[in-house]
C-alpha cells in the first residue's frame, strides 16, 4: 500500500512537470522591440565643419558611414534654387571613404548662404547582378536623402577692408570632456561666439591613433554645439598631429584646396594669412621609432615648403595686402627646440628678417611651448607671466611672435584664447584664460610699432635678454 501510494505520487509529479514544460514551450515568445527607423542624419557620423575660407570660397567637411556617396546642396539666403557639389573622382560619386571634403567656389563675396548635406544611398541590387531591376519607363527610384539643420549656414569671406575678429588657441591636450568644457567656456565667456573664424594652431590632441576618434571626435565634436557648422575653423598640424597610426590620413580629412597639403594661404578682407607646418620636434632617426618613423622623408617636405613660400612672398596677393599674419605651431624664433627651429629656418630662410621690409609680417601666432609669451620686436626680450627660458634670435626680426598657453603652463592656467581684431589702422590683440581673465593686451600699427596696453593689474613681465 505504501509502495503504490509512493508510485502514485511520483507519477503525479512527473505529469505536473510535463504540463509545466508543455506550458512553457507553448507560451508565445515575447515580442521583440521594434528597431528604430534609421534617419538620414544617422548616415553622418561627424560634422559638418567649415574650413579653408577664402573670398568667395569655402570647404565643407564631414564624415559618413561607409558605402554612401555624399555632397552638399547650397544657396544664397533668400533665393530658391539649390546648387549641388558632390565628392566625385573621375566623374563618379565616390563611396569608398568616410571622409568628405566638398569645396564650394564662385560664392558671392560677403554673401550669406544656407546648405544641407545630400547623401547618395545606392540600390541594393547592382548592375552586374542578375536581379538588377529593370525600371519601367518614367519610373524613378529615390536614391538620395537630405540632412538639414537650421545651423547649416555661413557668410562667405570678402576681400574688402571690413573690420573682423578671429580667435586662436593651441595645445588642447586634454581629455575629451575637459577639452569640450574649455571650448564651451571660450564660446560663452571669452569672445569666440563673435569671431569670424577660429584656428587651432596645432596639438589638438596627443596623437592620431584614430583620426575619427582621436581628432575629429574630440576637437571637431567639441565645436559642433558652439557654432561649428556655421563658423569656419582652421585645423593646423602641430608636432603631435605627426604622431599616431593614422597621422598620415590628415590630408584626407583636411585637404588644403590649393596645395593639397598642410601649408596654405588665405585672405580675409585686406589681410593675407600664411599657414606653415613646422613638423615634428624630433628627427626620424630610425624607422622603428614609434611616433616619428613615418617622417623619414620630412627633409624633402621642408624643401617643398621653402620653394612654395618663396613664391608666396612674390605673389600680388601678398605684396598688396595691408596686413600679413602667419600661423604655425612653432615659431621662426624664440622657441628652444633646435629641430623645429632648424625646420622653420630652412623654410623661411631670410624672407622675414627686418632687412626685408617689403616682406613685413605684422604678427606670428604659435603654440608648442605651453607657456604664454609675447616677443618684443627687434630684441631678444619677451613679455610673459613670470620667468621664462632664453629666447633665440629675436633681434633680427621686427614683428611680434605670440605663443599661447598650454597644459602644465603658468600656475593653474592650462590654456588661453587669443582674440585678434583687424581694423583700418591697427591690429588689437587680447589673451584670455578659460575663465575670461585678461592675460595680455596690445596693439600693432601698420608700420609694425607695438603699443602695450598692459597695466599693473596684469601679470605680464618683461624678461631681460640674458635671462636663462
C-alpha positions as CSV (number, residue, x, y, z in Angstrom):
1,X,0.0,0.0,0.0
2,X,2.8,2.4,0.9
3,X,4.6,1.4,-2.4
4,X,1.6,2.1,-4.5
5,X,1.0,5.4,-2.8
6,X,4.6,6.4,-3.4
7,X,4.4,5.4,-7.0
8,X,1.2,7.4,-7.5
9,X,3.0,10.5,-6.1
10,X,5.9,10.0,-8.4
11,X,3.7,9.7,-11.5
12,X,1.7,12.7,-10.4
13,X,4.9,14.8,-10.1
14,X,6.1,13.7,-13.5
15,X,2.8,14.7,-15.0
16,X,2.9,18.1,-13.4
17,X,6.4,18.6,-14.7
18,X,5.4,17.6,-18.2
19,X,2.4,20.0,-18.1
20,X,4.7,22.8,-16.9
21,X,7.2,22.1,-19.6
22,X,4.4,22.0,-22.3
23,X,3.1,25.3,-21.0
24,X,6.5,26.9,-21.2
25,X,7.1,25.6,-24.7
26,X,3.6,26.6,-25.9
27,X,3.8,30.1,-24.4
28,X,4.3,32.7,-27.2
29,X,7.7,34.4,-27.3
30,X,7.7,37.9,-26.1
31,X,7.6,40.4,-28.9
32,X,10.9,41.9,-29.9
33,X,11.2,45.6,-29.6
34,X,11.0,47.2,-33.0
35,X,14.3,48.5,-34.3
36,X,14.3,52.3,-34.5
37,X,14.0,53.5,-38.1
38,X,17.2,54.9,-39.5
39,X,17.1,58.7,-40.0
40,X,19.1,60.4,-42.8
41,X,21.2,62.2,-40.1
42,X,22.3,58.7,-38.9
43,X,24.4,58.4,-42.0
44,X,26.5,61.4,-40.9
45,X,28.9,60.4,-38.2
46,X,30.8,63.7,-37.5
47,X,30.3,67.3,-38.6
48,X,29.7,69.1,-40.7
49,X,32.6,71.6,-40.2
50,X,33.6,74.6,-42.3
51,X,37.3,75.2,-43.2
52,X,39.7,76.8,-45.6
53,X,37.8,80.0,-46.1
54,X,38.8,82.5,-48.8
55,X,37.0,85.3,-50.5
56,X,34.1,83.6,-52.4
57,X,35.2,80.1,-51.4
58,X,34.8,77.6,-48.5
59,X,35.2,73.9,-47.8
60,X,32.5,71.8,-46.0
61,X,33.8,68.7,-44.3
62,X,32.0,65.8,-42.6
63,X,32.2,62.0,-42.2
64,X,29.7,59.4,-43.1
65,X,29.0,55.7,-42.7
66,X,30.9,53.6,-45.3
67,X,29.3,52.9,-48.7
68,X,27.3,56.0,-49.4
69,X,28.1,58.9,-51.6
70,X,28.0,62.5,-50.3
71,X,27.7,66.1,-51.5
72,X,26.3,69.5,-50.5
73,X,23.4,71.5,-51.7
74,X,23.7,75.2,-51.1
75,X,22.1,78.5,-52.0
76,X,22.2,82.2,-51.1
77,X,19.7,83.0,-48.4
78,X,16.6,84.5,-49.9
79,X,16.9,82.6,-53.2
80,X,15.1,79.4,-54.3
81,X,17.5,77.5,-56.5
82,X,19.8,75.0,-54.8
83,X,23.2,74.2,-56.3
84,X,24.9,70.8,-55.8
85,X,28.6,69.9,-55.3
86,X,29.5,66.2,-55.0
87,X,32.5,64.4,-53.8
88,X,33.5,62.8,-57.1
89,X,36.5,61.1,-58.5
90,X,36.9,60.9,-62.3
91,X,33.3,61.9,-62.8
92,X,31.7,59.3,-60.4
93,X,30.3,59.8,-57.0
94,X,33.0,58.3,-54.6
95,X,31.6,56.0,-52.0
96,X,34.7,54.2,-50.6
97,X,35.9,56.6,-47.9
98,X,34.2,58.0,-44.8
99,X,35.9,61.5,-45.0
100,X,34.2,64.1,-47.1
101,X,35.6,67.4,-48.2
102,X,33.4,69.5,-50.6
103,X,34.9,72.7,-51.9
104,X,32.4,75.5,-52.8
105,X,33.6,78.1,-55.2
106,X,32.0,81.0,-57.0
107,X,30.3,82.2,-53.9
108,X,29.1,85.8,-53.7
109,X,31.7,87.6,-51.6
110,X,30.2,88.5,-48.2
111,X,27.0,86.6,-49.3
112,X,25.0,84.7,-46.7
113,X,24.4,81.0,-47.6
114,X,22.5,78.1,-46.3
115,X,23.3,74.5,-47.1
116,X,22.3,70.9,-46.5
117,X,24.0,67.6,-46.9
118,X,22.9,65.2,-49.7
119,X,23.7,61.5,-49.4
120,X,23.6,59.0,-52.2
121,X,22.4,55.6,-50.9
122,X,22.6,53.2,-53.9
123,X,20.1,50.4,-54.6
124,X,20.8,47.0,-53.0
125,X,20.9,45.4,-56.5
126,X,23.8,46.4,-58.7
127,X,24.3,46.4,-62.4
128,X,26.4,43.3,-62.5
129,X,23.9,41.2,-60.5
130,X,21.4,39.1,-62.3
131,X,18.5,40.5,-60.4
132,X,19.3,44.2,-61.2
133,X,15.8,45.8,-61.5
134,X,14.7,46.9,-64.9
135,X,12.7,50.0,-64.3
136,X,9.6,50.9,-66.2
137,X,9.8,53.9,-68.4
138,X,9.3,57.0,-66.4
139,X,9.7,55.2,-63.0
140,X,12.2,56.7,-60.5
141,X,13.7,55.1,-57.5
142,X,14.8,57.6,-54.9
143,X,18.5,57.1,-54.0
144,X,19.3,60.3,-52.3
145,X,18.4,61.7,-48.8
146,X,18.9,65.1,-47.3
147,X,20.3,66.1,-43.9
148,X,19.1,69.6,-42.9
149,X,19.6,71.8,-39.9
150,X,18.9,75.5,-39.3
151,X,22.5,75.9,-38.1
152,X,23.8,74.9,-41.6
153,X,24.6,78.4,-42.8
154,X,27.6,80.7,-43.3
155,X,28.8,84.0,-44.6
156,X,31.3,83.9,-47.4
157,X,34.6,85.8,-46.9
158,X,35.2,89.1,-48.8
159,X,38.3,90.9,-49.9
160,X,37.0,94.4,-48.8
161,X,38.6,96.1,-45.9
162,X,35.9,95.4,-43.3
163,X,37.0,95.0,-39.6
164,X,36.8,91.5,-38.3
165,X,37.9,89.4,-35.3
166,X,39.3,85.9,-35.2
167,X,40.3,83.6,-32.4
168,X,43.1,81.1,-31.9
169,X,44.2,78.6,-29.4
170,X,46.6,75.6,-29.4
171,X,47.8,72.6,-27.4
172,X,44.4,71.2,-26.4
173,X,45.9,68.0,-25.0
174,X,43.2,67.3,-22.5
175,X,40.6,64.6,-22.1
176,X,37.6,64.8,-24.3
177,X,35.3,66.3,-21.7
178,X,37.8,68.8,-20.4
179,X,38.5,69.9,-23.9
180,X,34.9,70.3,-24.7
181,X,34.4,72.3,-21.5
182,X,37.3,74.7,-22.4
183,X,35.8,75.3,-25.9
184,X,32.4,75.9,-24.4
185,X,33.8,78.4,-22.0
186,X,35.6,80.2,-24.8
187,X,32.3,80.5,-26.7
188,X,30.2,81.5,-23.7
189,X,32.7,83.8,-21.9
190,X,35.7,84.8,-23.9
191,X,34.5,86.1,-27.3
192,X,34.7,83.1,-29.6
193,X,31.0,83.4,-30.2
194,X,31.6,86.7,-32.1
195,X,34.7,85.6,-34.1
196,X,34.7,85.4,-37.8
197,X,36.8,82.2,-37.7
198,X,38.6,80.1,-35.2
199,X,42.1,78.4,-35.5
200,X,43.6,75.5,-33.5
201,X,47.3,76.1,-34.1
202,X,48.5,72.5,-33.6
203,X,48.4,69.8,-31.0
204,X,44.6,69.5,-30.8
205,X,45.2,66.0,-29.4
206,X,48.1,63.9,-28.1
207,X,48.4,61.7,-31.2
208,X,46.2,60.4,-34.0
209,X,45.8,56.8,-33.3
210,X,42.4,57.0,-35.0
211,X,41.6,60.1,-37.0
212,X,37.9,60.0,-36.3
213,X,38.1,59.0,-32.6
214,X,41.3,61.0,-31.6
215,X,40.9,64.2,-33.5
216,X,37.5,64.5,-35.2
217,X,35.7,63.0,-32.2
218,X,37.4,65.4,-29.7
219,X,38.2,68.7,-31.4
220,X,35.5,68.9,-34.1
221,X,32.8,67.3,-32.0
222,X,33.6,69.9,-29.3
223,X,33.0,72.7,-31.8
224,X,29.7,71.3,-33.1
225,X,27.4,72.6,-30.3
226,X,29.1,76.0,-30.3
227,X,28.6,77.0,-33.9
228,X,30.9,74.6,-35.6
229,X,28.6,74.2,-38.6
230,X,28.4,77.9,-39.3
231,X,31.8,79.4,-38.3
232,X,34.9,78.5,-40.4
233,X,37.7,76.9,-38.5
234,X,41.4,76.1,-39.3
235,X,42.9,72.9,-38.1
236,X,46.7,73.4,-38.2
237,X,49.1,70.5,-37.9
238,X,51.4,70.5,-34.9
239,X,54.1,68.0,-33.9
240,X,51.5,65.8,-32.1
241,X,49.5,65.5,-35.3
242,X,52.6,63.9,-36.9
243,X,52.2,61.1,-34.4
244,X,50.0,58.0,-34.3
245,X,48.9,55.2,-36.6
246,X,46.5,57.3,-38.7
247,X,48.6,60.6,-38.7
248,X,49.2,60.2,-42.4
249,X,45.5,60.5,-43.1
250,X,45.5,64.2,-42.2
251,X,45.1,65.5,-45.8
252,X,42.3,63.0,-46.5
253,X,40.2,64.8,-43.8
254,X,41.7,68.3,-44.2
255,X,43.0,68.8,-47.8
256,X,44.0,72.4,-48.4
257,X,42.4,73.4,-51.7
258,X,45.5,74.9,-53.4
259,X,48.3,72.8,-52.0
260,X,46.5,69.6,-51.0
261,X,49.0,69.6,-48.1
262,X,49.2,71.1,-44.6
263,X,50.5,74.5,-45.5
264,X,48.4,77.1,-47.3
265,X,47.4,80.7,-47.6
266,X,44.1,82.5,-47.5
267,X,42.7,86.0,-47.3
268,X,40.1,87.8,-45.2
269,X,39.4,91.4,-46.1
270,X,42.8,93.1,-46.7
271,X,44.7,90.6,-44.5
272,X,46.9,87.9,-46.0
273,X,47.4,84.8,-43.9
274,X,50.3,82.3,-44.3
275,X,49.9,78.9,-42.5
276,X,53.1,76.8,-42.2
277,X,53.8,73.3,-40.9
278,X,56.8,73.2,-38.5
279,X,56.8,69.4,-38.5
280,X,57.8,67.0,-35.7
281,X,60.1,68.2,-32.9
282,X,62.3,65.1,-33.1
283,X,64.2,63.7,-36.1
284,X,63.1,60.4,-37.6
285,X,66.4,58.8,-36.8
286,X,65.1,55.3,-37.4
287,X,62.1,53.7,-39.0
288,X,61.3,51.8,-35.8
289,X,61.0,55.0,-33.7
290,X,57.3,54.6,-32.7
291,X,56.0,58.1,-33.5
292,X,58.5,59.6,-35.9
293,X,59.4,56.6,-38.1
294,X,56.9,57.6,-40.7
295,X,58.6,61.0,-41.0
296,X,61.8,59.6,-42.6
297,X,61.4,61.9,-45.6
298,X,60.5,65.1,-43.7
299,X,63.6,67.0,-45.1
300,X,62.0,66.8,-48.6
301,X,58.8,68.2,-47.0
302,X,60.8,71.2,-45.7
303,X,62.3,71.9,-49.1
304,X,58.8,71.6,-50.6
305,X,57.5,74.3,-48.3
306,X,60.6,76.5,-48.8
307,X,60.1,76.6,-52.6
308,X,56.4,77.3,-52.1
309,X,56.9,80.1,-49.6
310,X,59.4,81.9,-51.8
311,X,56.7,82.1,-54.5
312,X,54.1,83.2,-52.0
313,X,56.0,86.3,-50.9
314,X,56.4,87.3,-54.5
315,X,52.7,86.9,-55.3
316,X,50.5,90.0,-56.0
317,X,48.2,89.0,-53.1
318,X,51.0,89.0,-50.6
319,X,52.6,92.2,-51.9
320,X,49.3,94.2,-52.0
321,X,48.0,93.1,-48.5
322,X,47.7,95.8,-45.9
323,X,48.1,93.3,-43.1
324,X,50.1,90.0,-43.0
325,X,49.7,87.3,-40.3
326,X,51.5,84.0,-40.0
327,X,50.2,81.0,-38.1
328,X,52.4,77.9,-37.3
329,X,52.6,75.5,-34.4
330,X,56.2,76.6,-33.7
331,X,57.9,79.9,-34.3
332,X,60.6,81.2,-36.6
333,X,62.5,82.3,-33.5
334,X,62.0,82.3,-29.7
335,X,61.2,78.6,-29.4
336,X,64.0,76.5,-28.0
337,X,63.7,73.1,-29.7
338,X,66.6,73.0,-32.3
339,X,64.9,70.5,-34.6
340,X,61.7,72.6,-35.2
341,X,63.7,75.8,-35.3
342,X,66.0,74.5,-38.0
343,X,63.0,73.2,-39.9
344,X,61.5,76.7,-40.0
345,X,64.8,78.4,-40.6
346,X,65.1,76.3,-43.7
347,X,61.6,77.0,-44.9
348,X,61.7,80.8,-44.2
349,X,65.4,81.4,-45.0
350,X,65.8,85.2,-44.5
351,X,62.5,86.1,-46.0
352,X,61.0,87.8,-42.9
353,X,64.1,89.4,-41.3
354,X,64.0,93.1,-40.7
355,X,66.3,93.9,-43.6
356,X,63.4,92.8,-45.9
357,X,60.8,95.4,-45.0
358,X,58.9,94.6,-48.3
359,X,58.0,91.2,-46.7
360,X,56.9,92.6,-43.4
361,X,54.9,90.3,-41.2
362,X,52.8,92.0,-38.6
363,X,52.1,89.0,-36.3
364,X,53.2,85.4,-35.9
365,X,50.8,83.2,-33.9
366,X,52.1,79.9,-32.5
367,X,51.8,77.3,-29.7
368,X,54.0,74.4,-28.7
369,X,55.9,75.6,-25.6
370,X,52.7,75.6,-23.4
371,X,53.8,78.9,-21.9
372,X,52.2,82.2,-22.9
373,X,54.7,84.7,-24.2
374,X,55.0,87.7,-26.5
375,X,58.3,88.8,-28.1
376,X,59.4,92.4,-28.2
377,X,60.2,93.1,-31.9
378,X,63.9,93.7,-32.7
379,X,65.1,92.4,-29.4
380,X,65.8,89.1,-27.6
381,X,63.3,90.1,-24.9
382,X,59.8,88.8,-24.2
383,X,56.7,89.6,-22.1
384,X,55.3,86.7,-20.2
385,X,53.7,85.9,-16.7
386,X,56.8,85.2,-14.5
387,X,60.1,83.7,-15.6
388,X,60.9,82.1,-18.9
389,X,63.9,80.3,-20.5
390,X,66.1,82.1,-23.0
391,X,64.7,83.1,-26.4
392,X,66.6,82.9,-29.7
393,X,67.4,85.4,-32.5
394,X,64.6,87.9,-31.9
395,X,66.7,91.0,-32.6
396,X,66.8,90.2,-36.3
397,X,63.0,90.3,-36.6
398,X,60.7,93.3,-36.3
399,X,57.4,91.6,-35.7
400,X,55.7,90.1,-32.7
401,X,55.7,86.3,-32.0
402,X,52.8,85.3,-29.7
403,X,52.7,81.9,-28.1
404,X,49.5,80.6,-26.5
405,X,49.3,78.9,-23.1
406,X,49.1,75.1,-22.9
407,X,48.8,72.3,-20.3
408,X,51.3,72.5,-17.5
409,X,51.8,76.2,-18.1
410,X,51.8,79.0,-15.5
411,X,50.1,78.2,-12.2
412,X,46.6,76.9,-12.8
413,X,46.3,78.4,-16.3
414,X,46.4,75.5,-18.8
415,X,45.2,77.2,-22.0
416,X,44.2,80.5,-23.3
417,X,42.1,82.1,-26.1
418,X,43.7,84.9,-28.2
419,X,41.3,87.2,-29.9
420,X,42.7,89.3,-32.8
421,X,40.8,92.2,-34.2
422,X,41.9,93.6,-37.6
423,X,40.8,97.2,-38.1
424,X,41.6,100.0,-40.5
425,X,44.6,101.4,-38.7
426,X,45.6,98.7,-36.2
427,X,45.5,95.1,-35.1
428,X,44.3,94.7,-31.5
429,X,45.2,91.5,-29.5
430,X,43.9,90.2,-26.2
431,X,44.7,86.9,-24.5
432,X,42.2,85.5,-22.0
433,X,42.1,82.4,-19.7
434,X,39.2,80.0,-20.0
435,X,37.6,81.9,-17.1
436,X,37.8,85.1,-19.1
437,X,40.6,86.7,-17.1
438,X,42.6,89.1,-19.2
439,X,46.2,88.0,-19.5
440,X,47.7,90.4,-22.1
441,X,46.6,93.2,-24.4
442,X,48.5,95.1,-27.1
443,X,48.1,96.8,-30.5
444,X,50.1,96.6,-33.7
445,X,50.3,99.5,-36.1
446,X,50.8,99.1,-39.9
447,X,54.5,100.0,-39.6
448,X,55.0,97.3,-37.0
449,X,55.0,99.5,-34.0
450,X,53.6,97.8,-30.9
451,X,51.5,99.7,-28.3
452,X,51.5,97.9,-25.0
453,X,48.1,98.1,-23.2
454,X,49.1,96.2,-20.1
455,X,48.8,97.7,-16.7
456,X,49.7,96.8,-13.2
457,X,46.7,94.5,-12.8
458,X,48.0,92.1,-15.5
459,X,50.7,89.5,-14.8
460,X,52.9,90.2,-17.8
461,X,56.6,90.8,-17.0
462,X,59.5,91.7,-19.3
463,X,62.3,89.2,-19.4
464,X,65.8,90.5,-19.9
465,X,67.7,89.3,-23.0
466,X,70.3,87.4,-20.9
467,X,67.8,85.5,-18.8
468,X,68.2,81.7,-18.7
